[in-house]
């Protein structure tokens, strides 16, 4: 009986699969945080760029948004 527990304990100490899964989980969480920060930081610029492109496709001139007014497209 004692050898069974001793063998089980040594197997648990040698088994590193659980630790690897935790490391991958932490890595995925950090990547997700970096993506969220990047999208948040670039979101406003991307919105203005797409609005400008959409306005240009329609043949208009895009006026960028200001602190008090939204951007507008005029022909």
N, C-alpha and C positions, 0 to 999 in steps of 0.2 A: 504494500500500500504506500509506503514511504517513497519507494522508487517511482511509483506512478506519479506522485505529486512532484517529485524532483525532476522527472523527465518532462512533465507538462510545464513546469516553471522554466526549464531551460529552453523548451520550444518557444514559449511566449517571448523570452528575451531575444531569441534569434530571429523571430518573425518580425520583419520590418515593413510588411505590406500596409499595415494600418498607418504607420508614420508617413509612408509615401503618399497615401491617399489624402492625408491631412495636409501635407505640403502642396499637393496639386490643388486642393481646395483653397488654400490661402493664396496661391499664385493666381487662380482664376478670379478670386475676389479682388485682388489688387489690380488685375487687368481691367475688371469691370469698373472700378473706381476711376482709373485713368481715363477710360473711354467716356464715362459720365462727365468728368471734369472737362475733357476736350470738347465734347459736344456742347456743354453749357457755355464754355468760353467762346467757341466759334459760332454758336447758334445765331446770334444777332447778325454777324457779318454774312453768314450764309443766306439768311433771309433777305437781306438787302441785295445780295448778288443775284439771287433767283428772281426777285422782284424787278431788278434792273434788266435782266435777260428777258423776262416775260414782256416787259414794256417795249424793249427793243424789237422783239419779234412782232409785236403789234404795230410797230412803226412810230412809236412815241418816244418821248424823252422822259426819263425817270428823274424825279427830284427826291433826294435821299431824305430819310426821316430825321427830324430834329427832336429835341427833348420834349417839345410841346405838341408837335404834329407828326402824324404818320407820313410815310413816303407817298408820293403821288405820281401818276403817269399822265402826261399831257401830250397831245398831238400837235 
